[in-house]
Amino acid sequence: MALFNVRSLTNKTFIVSDFFTVTGLDLLFMTETWIRPGESFPFSELLPPNCAFFSSPRPSGRGGGLAVVFRNKFRVRHLPSPMFPSFEAQLLELAGTPLTLCVVIYRPPKYNKTFINDFGDFLASLYLNYDRVLITGDFNIHICCKDDVFAKDFLTLVDSFNLIQWVDAPTHLKGHTLDLIFSYGLDICIRDISNIGISDHFPVIFDADLCKLDQGFEVPRRLVRIINPGTVAEFSAAFSKSVLPDIDCSTPSSVDDFASSFLSTCSSLLDVVAPMKVKRPRSCSQPWLNESLRALRRVYRQAERRWKKDGLQVSFDILRRTRLEFQKSAKLAKTAFLSGVIADNSHNPRFLFKTFNSLINPCPETPRLASLALCEKFLTHFTGRILSLRVSHPPVMSQAPALRCSTNLNQFNPVSLPTLKGIVDHLKNSNAAHDILPSRIIKDGFNIIGPCILSLINLSLLSGCVPAAFKHAVVQPILKKSSLDQNDLANFRPISKLPFLSKILEKIVHSQLQAYLDANNIREKFQSGFKPRHSTETALLRVFNDLLSIADSGRPVVLILLDLSSAFDLVDHNVLLMRLEHLVGITGSALSWFKSYLSERSFSVTMGTYASSIAPVTSGVPQGSVLGPMLFFLYLLPLDRIFDKYNFSFHFYADDIQIYFELAEDVTSSLQHFSDCMNEVKNWLLSNSLILNDKKTEILIFDTPFTRAESINFWALC
């Protein structure tokens, strides 16, 4: 570990990164980063592979700022830091037995008479919850000066808390000891304090047995099959020689029997040609680090060793010049690499967004340590969250609406082998943890296994039955934001993955259902989510243009942004099936297929090689599925009638709803109109088991300098 006052991190990112790597650090505590609030781009250059960081910029003004860089094998939690006018503090909790509190402090050099009292109050709060405390930082107190009254008062204070101060050598160019390390319940061993020419402060390198990863936990691993062209050829040859048992296709169970036999055969063959292997996380690479840059790095390291050996000013000047050249060249090399990546992927908006986001917000997630118990906790959390919402808002069956279209969809049509191959080829390669047949095997070996898959798909379409193996989802918990507390399960989002074969079946049903909806004009034209040639940009342009048009008429515009709580998970299956039958016109075996598709679904939580028990899914449209978004849109179809009834403009993006209207001169009448509409919307949502999230619902009023809307309490009307 090391403590280092970097004095402006932005222009030393690659140098500090190299220092972290060469020194073999696990944690680096930094003061005076001079990073401004909201600025994290420098860390995209600083972070070594497999590392993460926390930054605490000074809230206002220049200078200051604290940060810690750590290897992501450690379980580190960023704690809220108390605010004191006399110093800056950053608090971190390292998991272990017992927990260890790490504190980084920066006190500005100017004398502040309240510091002793402030720091005493701060220390008192630390001892309430922790038996092991590590405090590092630049205190700007000359503890090396025995006659310094301020230093005496400070040392007396820390001694009263049984803190041990371990630094006994100068840490500044002027010979003073300013950067200090205190501990309680920990033994510290100072390894080195020497000038490395990066700052006017010296890094303090030390060892401390802070924590050990809990036994019974391990960094997530994966069980994978290694698939290559040779594997596909071996599998295809073995499959062509295998014989599937004859299945009686006249019974509803024939689909499950056929699927079970087919998947069992494939699994047995794959265990021979591509057995499961444990795959551990790989170290991240730095592809922009080319040979020219490595040569520059060797030159400046040689200059550093020469300067440490002879201590001459000329050697120091050479070191400074070569180090700055390395920093500049590294920045140019990474810029050139990223420019090439962006140019090569200019047609891929999703990849570009991911790339830019990694530069602007370089917050790699610390791997969550996996265990069977943790998987069960997530399973209980995810099921309990939905159950509590449904219990607090029990479903109320609404009356079946009249059939909107004049024709019905009685059954799905079987597909041909060329059609199936086209769908398979266009699907993106993806595999769930429980996928028996990898997508690459299906695509590359389609000529051999395609006819069997075709038989299974058509049997499902004609019988109106979905194989049970297609209805189990594997859920992986993903932290919503890297800055959130990993110990709070509510900060995780469940990401569902379904078998690749199920996506093929759903894609076929989706295309036939979409053709039927288009032919009968059953759609919500103001829905932009998961829709071809529609996006958040098109939705924004439409709403913004309408707002400007209304504002140009000289009247204020009211915009209501509705948010639904876990909308996709709360869809009532009975209501959805009723809507498909009466509002969309799906009957016969097609309706039976959807009944089978929604019934007896299940999920489990996986983390690495660990998997929880299986829990049933009794509500919601399947997450991670092809049909889920379309079914949700059909579920919301009647809602637009309410907005049309009150002559309100509206727009949907998935489960986000925007309503907007012109505020008439008779404000009281407009508000009553709005109140009536919102009451009807709430009643409709309740009758359909959906919940309006009041905390995320917002109301905005747009007006012009010439027309000021009165102060109105809209919330009282909602």
C-alpha positions in Angstrom: 0.0 0.0 0.0 1.0 3.6 -0.4 0.1 7.1 0.6 0.9 9.8 -1.9 0.2 13.5 -2.2 0.2 13.7 -6.0 -0.5 17.5 -6.3 -2.6 17.4 -9.5 -3.4 13.9 -10.8 -4.6 15.0 -14.2 -1.2 15.6 -15.8 0.4 12.5 -14.1 -2.1 9.8 -14.8 0.1 7.3 -16.7 3.1 8.0 -14.5 1.1 7.3 -11.3 -0.4 4.2 -13.0 3.1 2.9 -13.7 4.1 3.6 -10.1 1.2 1.6 -8.9 2.1 -1.4 -11.1 5.9 -1.4 -10.6 5.6 -1.0 -6.8 3.1 -3.9 -6.7 0.5 -2.0 -4.7 -2.9 -3.3 -3.7 -4.2 0.1 -2.5 -3.0 3.6 -3.2 -4.3 6.5 -1.1 -4.0 9.9 -2.8 -4.4 13.4 -1.5 -4.5 16.7 -3.5 -5.8 15.1 -6.6 -7.2 18.5 -7.7 -10.1 16.7 -9.4 -13.2 18.7 -9.7 -16.7 17.5 -8.8 -18.2 15.3 -11.6 -14.8 14.9 -13.2 -13.6 11.3 -13.6 -12.0 11.2 -17.0 -8.4 11.2 -15.6 -9.1 7.8 -13.9 -9.7 6.3 -17.4 -6.0 6.9 -17.9 -4.8 6.1 -14.4 -6.5 2.8 -13.6 -4.3 -0.2 -14.1 -5.9 -3.5 -15.3 -8.3 -5.1 -12.8 -8.4 -2.1 -10.5 -11.2 0.3 -9.4 -11.3 3.6 -7.6 -13.3 6.0 -5.4 -12.9 9.7 -5.7 -13.9 12.5 -3.3 -13.3 15.9 -4.9 -13.3 19.1 -2.9 -17.0 20.3 -3.1 -16.0 23.8 -4.1 -12.9 25.9 -4.8 -9.6 24.8 -6.2 -7.2 22.1 -5.0 -7.8 19.4 -2.5 -9.5 16.2 -3.4 -9.0 12.6 -2.2 -9.0 9.3 -4.1 -8.1 5.7 -3.6 -7.2 3.1 -6.3 -7.4 -0.5 -5.3 -7.3 -4.0 -6.9 -10.8 -5.2 -7.4 -10.1 -8.5 -5.6 -10.8 -6.4 -2.4 -14.3 -5.8 -1.2 -14.2 -2.1 -0.7 -17.3 0.0 0.3 -17.3 3.8 0.0 -18.9 5.3 3.1 -20.5 8.7 3.4 -18.0 11.2 4.7 -18.8 13.8 7.4 -18.2 17.4 6.4 -15.8 19.5 8.4 -14.6 23.0 7.5 -11.0 22.4 8.6 -10.2 19.2 6.7 -11.3 16.8 4.0 -12.0 13.1 4.7 -12.7 10.0 2.6 -14.0 6.8 4.4 -13.7 3.3 3.0 -14.7 0.0 4.5 -12.7 -3.2 3.7 -14.5 -6.5 4.2 -12.8 -9.1 6.3 -12.9 -10.4 9.8 -13.1 -8.0 11.4 -14.0 -5.1 9.2 -11.4 -2.5 8.6 -12.1 1.2 8.3 -9.7 3.1 6.0 -9.6 6.9 6.2 -7.8 9.4 3.9 -7.4 12.9 5.2 -6.2 16.2 3.7 -5.8 19.3 5.9 -4.9 22.5 4.0 -1.7 24.1 5.3 -3.3 27.3 6.6 -3.8 27.2 10.4 -7.4 26.6 11.5 -8.1 26.8 15.2 -11.1 24.5 14.9 -9.1 21.6 13.5 -8.2 19.9 16.8 -11.9 19.9 18.0 -13.2 18.9 14.6 -10.7 16.0 14.3 -11.4 14.9 17.8 -15.1 14.7 17.1 -14.3 12.8 13.9 -12.1 10.2 15.7 -14.8 9.7 18.4 -17.3 8.7 15.7 -15.0 6.1 14.2 -14.5 4.0 17.3 -18.2 3.2 17.7 -18.3 0.6 14.9 -14.8 -0.6 14.1 -12.1 -2.5 15.9 -9.5 -1.8 13.3 -8.8 1.6 11.9 -6.2 2.9 9.4 -5.9 6.6 8.9 -3.6 8.1 6.2 -3.3 11.5 4.8 -1.4 14.8 4.4 -2.0 16.7 7.6 0.3 19.6 6.9 1.4 19.5 10.5 5.2 19.6 11.3 5.2 16.7 13.8 9.0 16.6 13.3 9.3 20.0 15.0 9.3 19.2 18.7 8.6 22.8 19.8 5.6 23.3 17.5 2.6 23.9 19.8 0.0 22.9 17.2 1.9 19.6 16.5 2.0 18.9 20.2 -1.7 19.4 20.6 -2.4 17.2 17.6 -0.2 14.3 18.8 -1.8 14.5 22.2 -5.2 14.2 20.7 -4.3 11.1 18.6 -2.5 9.5 21.5 -5.7 9.9 23.6 -7.4 7.6 21.1 -4.6 5.0 21.3 -3.6 5.7 17.7 -0.1 4.8 16.7 1.8 7.1 14.3 4.2 5.1 12.1 6.0 7.6 9.8 9.3 8.8 11.3 11.1 10.2 8.2 10.7 13.3 6.0 7.9 13.1 3.4 8.4 16.5 1.8 11.2 18.1 -0.2 11.8 20.7 2.5 12.5 18.0 5.1 9.3 18.0 7.0 7.1 15.0 8.0 3.6 16.0 6.7 2.2 12.7 5.4 1.2 10.5 8.3 -0.1 7.0 8.9 -2.1 6.1 12.0 -3.6 2.8 13.0 -5.6 1.2 15.8 -5.7 -2.6 16.0 -3.3 -2.9 13.1 0.5 -3.3 12.8 2.1 -1.2 10.0 5.5 -1.8 8.4 7.0 1.2 6.5 8.8 -0.2 3.5 10.0 3.0 1.8 9.8 6.8 1.9 11.8 8.4 -0.9 11.6 11.0 -3.5 10.5 9.7 -6.9 10.4 13.1 -8.6 6.6 13.2 -9.3 5.6 15.6 -6.6 7.1 17.7 -3.8 5.8 15.0 -1.5 7.3 11.5 -1.1 5.1 8.4 -1.4 5.0 6.4 1.8 5.0 2.7 0.9 3.9 0.4 3.7 2.5 -3.0 4.5 -0.5 -3.8 6.6 -2.5 -7.0 6.9 -5.8 -5.2 6.4 -8.1 -8.0 5.5 -8.3 -11.5 4.0 -11.1 -12.5 1.7 -13.7 -14.4 3.6 -13.4 -18.1 3.4 -16.3 -19.7 1.7 -16.4 -16.9 -0.9 -14.6 -16.8 -4.2 -14.4 -14.5 -7.2 -17.0 -15.7 -9.7 -15.9 -18.3 -12.2 -17.8 -19.8 -15.1 -18.2 -23.2 -16.5 -17.9 -23.0 -20.3 -17.4 -25.3 -23.3 -14.5 -24.5 -25.6 -16.1 -24.4 -29.1 -13.9 -24.2 -32.2 -14.4 -25.4 -35.8 -13.0 -28.8 -35.0 -15.5 -29.1 -32.1 -18.4 -28.3 -34.4 -17.3 -30.9 -37.0 -16.9 -33.6 -34.3 -20.4 -32.8 -32.8 -22.0 -32.8 -36.2 -20.5 -36.1 -37.1 -21.6 -37.7 -33.8 -25.1 -36.1 -34.0 -25.7 -37.5 -37.5 -25.0 -41.0 -36.2 -27.3 -40.6 -33.2 -30.9 -41.8 -33.3 -33.6 -39.9 -31.5 -36.5 -42.0 -30.1 -39.8 -41.9 -31.9 -42.2 -39.4 -30.3 -46.0 -39.6 -30.5 -46.9 -36.1 -31.8 -50.6 -36.5 -31.1 -50.3 -35.7 -27.3 -49.6 -32.3 -25.7 -46.7 -33.8 -23.8 -45.0 -34.7 -27.1 -43.3 -31.3 -27.3 -41.7 -31.7 -23.9 -40.7 -35.3 -24.7 -39.1 -34.3 -28.0 -37.3 -31.4 -26.5 -36.0 -33.5 -23.6 -34.8 -36.2 -25.9 -33.1 -33.8 -28.3 -31.4 -31.8 -25.6 -30.3 -34.9 -23.7 -28.7 -36.3 -26.8 -26.9 -33.0 -27.5 -25.7 -32.7 -23.9 -24.2 -36.2 -24.0 -22.4 -35.6 -27.3 -21.0 -32.2 -26.1 -19.7 -33.8 -22.9 -17.5 -35.9 -25.1 -16.4 -33.4 -27.8 -16.4 -30.3 -25.6 -16.5 -31.1 -21.9 -17.2 -28.3 -19.4 -14.2 -26.4 -18.1 -13.8 -23.8 -15.4 -13.0 -20.3 -16.8 -11.5 -17.8 -14.4 -11.6 -14.0 -15.0 -8.8 -12.8 -17.2 -6.6 -9.9 -16.5 -7.6 -6.9 -18.6 -5.1 -5.7 -21.2 -4.0 -2.3 -22.3 -4.1 -2.6 -26.1 -2.9 0.9 -26.7 0.4 0.1 -24.9 2.6 -0.5 -28.0 6.3 -1.4 -28.3 7.3 2.2 -28.8 5.6 3.2 -25.5 7.2 0.3 -23.7 10.6 1.4 -24.9 10.0 4.9 -23.6 8.9 3.4 -20.3 12.1 1.5 -20.0 14.1 4.7 -20.7 12.5 6.7 -17.9 12.8 3.7 -15.5 16.5 3.6 -16.3 16.7 7.4 -15.7 14.9 6.9 -12.3 17.4 4.2 -11.2 20.3 6.4 -12.3 19.0 9.4 -10.3 18.4 7.3 -7.2 21.9 6.0 -7.5 23.9 9.3 -8.0 21.4 12.0 -6.8 22.8 14.5 -9.3 20.6 17.3 -10.6 21.5 16.5 -14.2 20.1 12.9 -13.6 17.0 14.4 -12.1 16.5 16.7 -15.1 16.8 13.7 -17.4 14.3 11.7 -15.3 11.8 14.6 -15.4 12.2 15.0 -19.2 11.8 11.3 -20.0 8.9 10.9 -17.6 7.0 13.8 -19.1 7.7 12.3 -22.6 6.3 9.0 -21.5 3.1 10.7 -20.1 2.6 12.7 -23.3 3.3 9.7 -25.6 1.0 7.4 -23.5 -1.8 9.9 -23.8 -1.3 10.2 -27.6 -1.1 6.4 -28.0 -4.3 5.9 -26.1 -6.0 8.7 -28.0 -4.9 7.2 -31.4 -6.1 3.7 -30.3 -9.5 5.0 -29.2 -9.9 7.1 -32.4 -9.3 4.0 -34.5 -11.8 2.0 -32.4 -14.5 4.7 -32.8 -13.9 5.0 -36.5 -14.1 1.2 -37.0 -17.4 1.1 -35.1 -19.1 4.3 -36.3 -22.0 2.2 -37.4 -22.6 0.6 -34.0 -24.2 3.2 -31.6 -24.4 0.7 -28.7 -20.6 0.0 -28.9 -19.9 3.8 -29.2 -22.0 4.6 -26.2 -20.2 1.9 -24.1 -16.8 3.2 -25.3 -17.6 6.9 -24.5 -19.2 6.0 -21.2 -16.1 4.0 -20.1 -14.0 7.2 -20.8 -16.3 9.7 -19.1 -17.3 7.4 -16.2 -14.4 4.9 -15.7 -16.0 3.1 -12.8 -15.3 -0.6 -13.2 -17.4 -2.7 -11.0 -15.7 -4.5 -8.2 -16.5 -8.2 -8.7 -19.1 -9.4 -6.3 -17.7 -12.4 -4.3 -19.9 -15.4 -5.0 -21.4 -18.1 -2.8 -24.3 -20.4 -2.7 -25.8 -18.5 0.3 -25.5 -15.2 -1.6 -27.4 -16.7 -4.6 -30.2 -17.7 -2.3 -30.3 -14.3 -0.7 -30.7 -12.7 -4.1 -33.4 -15.2 -5.0 -35.3 -14.3 -1.9 -34.8 -10.6 -2.5 -36.0 -10.7 -6.1 -39.1 -12.8 -5.4 -39.9 -10.9 -2.2 -39.8 -7.5 -3.9 -42.4 -8.5 -6.5 -44.5 -10.4 -4.0 -44.6 -7.4 -1.6 -45.8 -5.1 -4.5 -48.5 -7.5 -5.5 -49.7 -8.0 -2.0 -50.0 -4.3 -1.4 -51.8 -3.9 -4.7 -53.9 -7.0 -5.3 -55.0 -7.5 -9.0 -58.5 -6.6 -9.9 -60.0 -8.1 -13.0 -61.4 -5.6 -15.4 -64.2 -6.3 -17.9 -63.2 -7.7 -21.2 -63.1 -5.0 -23.9 -64.8 -5.4 -27.2 -62.8 -7.0 -30.0 -61.0 -4.2 -31.9 -60.3 -6.1 -35.1 -62.6 -8.0 -37.5 -60.3 -11.0 -37.9 -58.7 -13.5 -35.5 -55.3 -15.2 -35.2 -56.3 -18.8 -34.6 -52.9 -20.6 -35.0 -49.3 -20.0 -35.9 -48.1 -21.3 -39.2 -45.2 -23.8 -39.4 -42.0 -22.5 -40.9 -39.7 -23.9 -43.5 -36.1 -24.9 -43.1 -34.7 -21.9 -45.1 -36.9 -19.5 -43.0 -35.6 -21.0 -39.8 -32.0 -20.7 -41.0 -32.5 -17.1 -41.9 -33.8 -16.3 -38.4 -31.0 -18.3 -36.7 -28.3 -16.5 -38.7 -29.7 -13.0 -37.8 -29.9 -13.7 -34.1 -27.0 -12.5 -32.0 -24.8 -15.1 -30.4 -25.8 -15.4 -26.8 -25.7 -18.2 -24.2 -27.3 -18.5 -20.8 -25.6 -20.4 -18.0 -28.0 -23.4 -18.5 -27.9 -23.4 -22.3 -27.3 -27.0 -23.2 -26.7 -26.2 -26.9 -24.4 -23.3 -27.5 -25.5 -20.8 -30.2 -22.3 -21.4 -32.2 -23.0 -25.1 -32.4 -26.5 -24.3 -33.7 -25.3 -21.8 -36.3 -22.2 -23.6 -37.6 -23.8 -27.1 -37.4 -27.2 -26.1 -38.7 -27.1 -28.3 -41.7 -27.0 -31.3 -39.4 -29.2 -30.3 -36.4 -31.4 -27.8 -38.3 -34.1 -30.4 -39.3 -34.5 -31.6 -35.7 -34.8 -28.0 -34.4 -37.3 -27.3 -37.2 -39.4 -30.3 -36.1 -39.3 -29.1 -32.5 -40.3 -25.5 -33.4 -43.2 -26.6 -35.7 -44.5 -29.1 -33.2 -44.6 -26.3 -30.6 -46.4 -23.9 -33.0 -49.0 -26.4 -34.1 -49.7 -27.9 -30.7 -49.8 -24.6 -28.8 -47.3 -25.9 -26.2 -44.0 -24.4 -25.2 -41.3 -26.9 -24.0 -40.6 -26.6 -20.3 -36.9 -26.3 -21.0 -37.5 -23.0 -22.8 -39.3 -21.4 -19.8 -36.5 -21.3 -17.2 -34.5 -18.2 -16.9 -31.1 -17.7 -15.3 -30.7 -14.4 -13.4 -27.4 -12.6 -12.8 -27.4 -9.7 -10.3 -25.8 -6.6 -11.8 -25.0 -3.5 -9.8 -27.0 -0.6 -11.1 -24.2 1.9 -10.6 -20.6 1.2 -9.6 -20.8 3.8 -6.9 -23.6 2.0 -5.0 -23.2 -0.1 -1.9 -22.8 -3.7 -2.9 -24.0 -4.9 0.5 -27.5 -3.6 -0.3 -29.3 -6.1 -2.5 -31.7 -3.4 -3.6 -28.9 -1.8 -5.5 -28.7 -4.8 -7.9 -30.7 -5.3 -11.1 -31.7 -8.8 -12.1 -30.5 -9.6 -15.7 -32.4 -12.6 -17.1 -31.0 -14.9 -19.7 -33.0 -17.5 -21.6 -31.9 -20.5 -23.7 -30.9 -19.6 -27.3 -33.4 -22.1 -28.7 -36.2 -20.4 -26.8 -35.2 -17.1 -28.6 -35.5 -18.8 -31.9 -39.0 -20.0 -31.2 -40.0 -16.6 -29.8 -38.6 -14.8 -32.9 -40.8 -16.9 -35.2 -43.9 -16.2 -33.1 -42.9 -12.5 -32.9 -42.7 -12.2 -36.7 -46.0 -13.8 -37.3 -47.7 -11.9 -34.5 -46.2 -8.6 -35.8 -47.5 -9.3 -39.3 -51.0 -9.9 -37.9 -50.9 -6.7 -35.8 -49.7 -4.7 -38.8 -52.4 -6.1 -41.1 -55.1 -5.3 -38.7 -53.7 -1.9 -37.5 -53.4 -3.0 -33.9 -50.7 -0.9 -32.5 -49.9 2.1 -30.4 -48.4 4.7 -32.8 -47.0 6.8 -29.9 -44.9 3.9 -28.5 -41.2 4.3 -29.2 -39.7 1.5 -27.1 -38.3 -1.6 -28.7 -39.7 -0.6 -32.1 -37.9 -0.5 -35.5 -36.8 3.0 -36.6 -37.8 4.4 -33.2 -35.6 5.4 -30.3 -35.3 7.7 -27.3 -34.1 10.4 -29.8 -37.3 10.1 -31.9 -39.5 10.2 -28.8 -37.6 13.2 -27.5 -37.9 15.1 -30.8 -41.7 14.4 -31.0 -42.5 15.5 -27.5 -40.1 18.5 -27.6 -41.6 19.6 -30.9 -45.1 19.4 -29.6 -44.1 21.4 -26.5 -42.6 24.1 -28.6 -45.6 24.2 -30.9 -48.0 24.7 -27.9 -45.7 27.2 -26.3 -45.7 29.2 -29.5 -49.4 29.7 -29.2 -48.7 31.8 -26.1 -50.0 29.4 -23.4 -48.1 27.5 -20.7 -47.7 23.7 -21.3 -47.9 21.1 -18.5 -45.8 17.9 -18.9 -46.3 15.0 -16.6 -43.7 12.2 -16.6 -45.2 9.0 -15.2 -43.0 6.2 -13.9 -44.3 2.7 -13.2 -42.8 0.5 -10.5 -41.4 -2.8 -11.8 -44.0 -2.7 -14.6 -42.7 -5.6 -16.6 -42.6 -7.8 -13.5 -46.2 -7.0 -12.4 -48.1 -7.8 -15.5 -51.0 -10.1 -14.5 -51.0 -13.2 -16.7 -54.8 -13.6 -16.6 -55.4 -10.0 -17.6 -52.8 -10.3 -20.4 -54.4 -13.4 -21.8 -57.8 -11.8 -21.7 -56.3 -8.8 -23.5 -54.8 -11.0 -26.2 -58.1 -12.8 -26.7 -60.6 -10.0 -26.6 -58.6 -6.9 -27.7 -56.1 -8.4 -30.1 -58.2 -11.4 -31.4 -55.8 -14.3 -30.6 -57.8 -17.5 -30.3 -57.4 -21.3 -30.7 -54.0 -22.9 -30.6 -52.3 -19.5 -30.8 -53.9 -18.5 -27.5 -53.1 -21.9 -26.1 -49.5 -21.3 -27.1 -49.4 -18.0 -25.1 -51.1 -19.7 -22.1 -48.3 -22.3 -22.2 -45.7 -19.6 -22.7 -46.7 -17.7 -19.6 -47.5 -20.6 -17.3 -45.1 -22.7 -15.2 -42.1 -20.3 -15.7 -39.2 -20.3 -13.3 -35.9 -18.7 -12.6 -32.8 -19.2 -10.5 -29.9 -16.9 -9.6 -26.4 -17.8 -10.7 -23.0 -16.3 -9.7 -20.0 -17.9 -11.3 -20.3 -21.7 -10.6 -22.9 -21.2 -7.9 -26.7 -21.5 -8.5 -29.6 -21.0 -6.2 -32.7 -23.1 -6.0 -35.5 -22.7 -8.5 -38.4 -20.3 -7.8 -41.6 -19.9 -9.8 -42.5 -16.8 -11.9 -46.2 -16.1 -11.4 -46.5 -12.7 -12.9 -44.8 -10.4 -15.4 -43.6 -10.8 -19.0 -40.4 -12.8 -19.3 -37.4 -10.5 -19.0 -34.7 -11.0 -21.6 -37.1 -12.5 -24.0 -38.0 -11.5 -27.6 -41.8 -11.4 -26.9 -41.7 -9.6 -23.6 -41.7 -6.0 -24.9 -44.4 -6.7 -27.4 -46.7 -8.4 -24.8 -46.2 -5.4 -22.5 -47.2 -3.0 -25.2 -50.3 -5.0 -25.9 -51.0 -5.0 -22.2 -51.0 -1.2 -22.2 -53.2 -0.8 -25.3 -56.4 0.4 -23.5 -54.5 3.2 -21.7 -54.4 5.5 -24.7 -58.2 5.7 -24.7 -58.1 7.6 -21.4 -55.7 10.2 -22.8 -57.8 10.5 -26.0 -60.9 10.9 -23.9 -59.4 13.9 -22.1 -57.8 15.3 -25.3 -54.3 15.0 -23.8 -51.2 14.4 -25.9 -49.1 11.5 -24.8 -46.1 9.4 -25.7 -44.8 6.0 -24.4 -41.2 4.7 -24.2 -41.5 1.2 -22.8 -43.0 1.8 -19.3 -42.2 5.5 -19.2 -45.3 7.6 -20.0 -45.3 11.3 -20.9 -48.5 13.3 -20.8 -48.8 17.0 -21.8 -51.5 19.5 -22.4 -52.1 23.2 -22.8 -53.0 25.1 -19.7 -56.2 27.0 -20.6 -57.0 30.5 -19.5 -59.5 29.0 -17.1 -56.8 27.5 -14.9 -59.3 26.0 -12.5 -61.1 24.1 -15.3 -57.8 22.8 -16.7 -56.7 21.6 -13.3 -60.0 19.8 -12.7 -59.6 18.2 -16.1 -56.1 17.1 -15.3 -57.3 15.7 -11.9 -60.1 13.7 -13.5 -57.6 12.2 -16.0 -55.1 11.3 -13.4 -57.7 9.6 -11.2 -58.9 7.5 -14.2 -55.3 6.6 -15.0 -54.6 5.5 -11.5 -57.8 3.4 -11.4 -56.9 1.8 -14.7 -53.4 1.0 -13.4 -54.7 -0.5 -10.2 -57.2 -2.7 -12.1 -54.4 -4.0 -14.2 -52.0 -4.7 -11.3 -49.6 -1.8 -12.2 -48.3 0.7 -9.7 -47.5 4.4 -10.2 -44.2 5.3 -8.7 -45.0 8.7 -7.1 -41.4 9.3 -6.1 -40.2 9.2 -9.7 -43.2 10.9 -11.2 -42.5 14.5 -12.2 -44.5 17.5 -13.3 -43.0 20.3 -15.4 -44.5 23.6 -16.6 -43.2 25.3 -19.7 -44.0 28.9 -20.3 -42.5 32.0 -21.9 -41.4 35.4 -20.5 -44.7 36.8 -21.7 -46.9 34.1 -20.1 -46.1 33.1 -16.5 -48.0 30.2 -15.1 -49.4 30.7 -11.6 -48.0 28.8 -8.7 -50.0 25.6 -8.7 -49.9 22.6 -6.4 -50.3 19.9 -9.0 -49.4 17.2 -6.5 -52.6 17.9 -4.6 -54.5 16.9 -7.7 -52.6 13.7 -8.5 
